[in-house]
Amino acid sequence: MKRSKSSQRWLARQASDPYVLRSKAEGYRSRAAYKLLDLDRKDRLLRPGMTVVDLGAAPGGWSQVAAQAVGRRGRVLALDLLDMAPIEGVDVIGGDFGDDDVLARALDWLGGRAADLVLSDMAPNVSGMKAVDQPRSMLLVELALDFAARALLPGGALVVKAFQGEGFDSVLRQFRERFDKVACRKPEASRSQSRETYFVAKGFRVG
């Protein structure tokens, strides 16, 4: 089957992308690992012994980074609808974390302990229509915020990918209502043409 021009461009970009090449050389499952590494350098998110939940984790680049950082004394839970190959130091729950059953399993995994950090690098399946894709992306941000409200300990942190556009400012206000400090970051590994940014929220306020 002949590939479309857009597919050919994507493959060519991937083949020459320095972060793709680096991820293969250094054993990360995706170039996205370098986004979290950059955010961690700037905001000191990860520490040994932490409990971390990674939402929409597949293929597992962020979970790899988290597991390496928290070490054997820490715990990492990865949730995703997609199957994900095992990662040392990471527990995996398959399913939609927005479903009550999956949410209950995740909270049960915490075992009465709250998470120090919730991560979400989720993006919707892109239709190519901004009027459809943007609301979907904002919904994922709000779902991550709702999950964090259930799972985070007081003072905990949340990192979520968001796309600039309609609804962005409204969601940002929600973050500022729940956290002491909220920053918008664009990691070096984030492609310049992408509208993606990351909310880095620290100091979760309960209630």
C-alpha positions in Angstrom: 0.0 0.0 0.0 1.4 3.4 -1.0 2.0 5.8 1.9 0.5 9.2 1.8 2.7 12.3 1.4 2.0 13.2 5.1 3.1 9.7 6.2 6.2 10.0 4.1 7.0 13.4 5.6 6.5 12.0 9.1 8.8 9.0 8.5 11.5 11.3 7.1 11.2 13.6 10.1 11.4 10.7 12.5 14.5 9.3 10.7 16.4 12.5 11.2 15.0 13.6 14.5 17.9 13.9 17.0 15.6 13.0 20.0 14.4 9.9 18.2 17.9 8.8 17.4 19.0 9.6 21.0 16.1 7.7 22.5 17.1 4.6 20.5 20.7 4.9 21.6 19.9 5.4 25.3 17.1 2.9 25.5 14.1 5.1 26.0 10.8 4.0 24.3 10.0 7.4 22.9 11.5 10.8 22.3 8.9 12.1 24.8 11.2 10.9 27.6 13.4 13.9 27.0 10.5 16.2 27.6 10.0 14.9 31.1 13.8 14.9 31.7 13.8 18.6 30.7 10.8 19.5 32.9 12.4 17.7 35.8 15.7 19.6 35.4 13.7 22.9 35.5 11.2 22.1 38.2 12.8 19.3 40.3 9.7 17.1 40.1 11.2 13.6 40.7 13.0 12.4 43.8 14.0 8.9 45.2 11.2 7.2 47.1 8.3 9.0 45.4 5.0 7.5 44.4 4.2 8.5 40.8 1.2 7.8 38.6 1.6 8.1 34.8 -1.7 8.6 32.9 -1.8 7.5 29.3 1.6 6.1 29.7 2.1 4.0 26.6 4.6 3.4 25.1 6.3 4.1 28.4 9.0 6.8 28.0 7.8 8.9 30.9 7.3 5.8 33.1 10.9 4.8 32.4 12.2 8.2 33.4 10.1 8.2 36.6 11.1 4.7 37.6 14.8 5.5 37.2 14.4 8.6 39.3 12.4 7.2 42.2 14.5 4.1 42.5 13.7 0.9 44.4 12.2 2.8 47.3 9.7 4.5 45.0 6.7 3.3 43.2 5.4 4.0 39.7 2.0 3.1 38.2 1.3 3.4 34.5 -2.2 3.5 33.1 -3.2 3.3 29.5 -5.9 1.9 27.2 -3.1 0.5 25.0 -1.1 -2.5 25.8 2.3 -1.7 27.2 5.4 -3.9 27.5 6.7 -4.4 31.0 9.1 -1.9 32.5 11.3 -2.7 35.5 10.0 -0.8 38.5 6.6 0.0 36.9 3.2 -1.5 37.6 0.7 -1.3 34.8 -3.1 -1.1 34.8 -4.8 -1.4 31.4 -8.0 0.6 30.8 -9.5 4.1 30.7 -8.7 5.8 34.0 -11.9 7.8 33.6 -13.8 4.6 34.1 -14.9 3.9 37.7 -13.5 0.4 37.7 -10.0 1.5 36.5 -10.0 4.4 38.9 -10.9 2.1 41.8 -8.0 -0.2 40.8 -5.6 2.7 40.7 -6.7 4.0 44.1 -6.4 0.4 45.4 -2.9 0.3 44.1 -2.1 3.4 46.2 -3.2 1.4 49.2 -4.4 4.3 51.2 -1.3 6.3 50.4 -1.5 9.4 48.2 0.7 10.0 45.1 3.5 12.5 45.2 3.3 13.2 41.5 0.8 12.6 38.7 2.0 12.8 35.1 0.0 13.0 31.9 1.5 13.3 28.4 -1.9 12.3 26.8 -3.1 13.7 23.5 -6.3 12.8 21.7 -6.5 10.9 18.4 -6.1 13.7 16.0 -8.9 14.2 13.4 -7.2 17.2 11.7 -10.1 19.4 12.6 -9.2 22.0 15.3 -12.8 22.5 16.3 -12.9 18.8 17.3 -9.3 18.1 18.4 -9.0 21.1 20.8 -12.0 20.3 23.0 -10.8 16.7 23.2 -7.4 17.8 24.3 -8.9 20.1 27.0 -11.1 17.2 28.2 -8.0 15.0 28.7 -6.4 17.8 30.8 -9.5 18.2 32.9 -9.7 14.4 33.4 -6.1 14.4 34.6 -6.9 17.2 37.0 -9.9 15.3 38.3 -7.8 12.2 38.8 -5.1 14.2 40.6 -7.7 15.6 43.0 -8.5 12.0 44.0 -5.0 10.7 44.2 -2.5 13.5 45.2 -1.3 14.2 48.6 -1.4 17.7 49.9 1.5 19.6 48.4 1.8 17.1 45.6 2.5 17.9 41.9 0.8 17.4 38.5 2.3 17.7 35.1 -0.1 17.7 32.1 0.2 18.3 28.4 -2.1 20.9 27.0 -2.5 22.5 23.6 -2.8 26.2 23.1 -6.2 27.2 21.9 -9.8 27.5 23.0 -10.3 26.4 26.6 -6.7 26.8 27.5 -7.1 29.8 29.7 -10.1 28.4 31.5 -8.2 25.2 32.4 -5.2 27.2 33.5 -7.5 29.0 36.0 -8.7 25.7 37.3 -5.1 24.7 38.0 -4.3 27.9 39.8 -7.3 27.4 42.0 -6.0 24.0 43.1 -2.2 24.5 43.2 0.1 27.0 44.9 2.4 27.4 41.8 1.5 26.8 38.2 4.0 27.2 35.3 3.5 26.7 31.5 6.6 25.0 30.0 7.7 24.0 26.5 10.5 21.5 26.8 13.4 21.6 24.3 12.3 18.2 22.9 8.8 19.6 22.0 8.7 20.4 18.3 8.7 24.1 17.5 5.7 23.8 15.2 3.6 22.0 17.9 1.0 23.9 19.9 1.7 21.6 22.9 2.8 23.0 26.2 2.9 21.6 29.7 1.2 22.7 32.9 3.6 22.1 35.8 1.6 22.5 39.0 3.1 22.2 42.4 1.7 22.5 45.9 -1.7 20.8 45.6 -4.4 22.2 47.9 -6.9 19.7 49.2 -10.6 20.7 49.2 
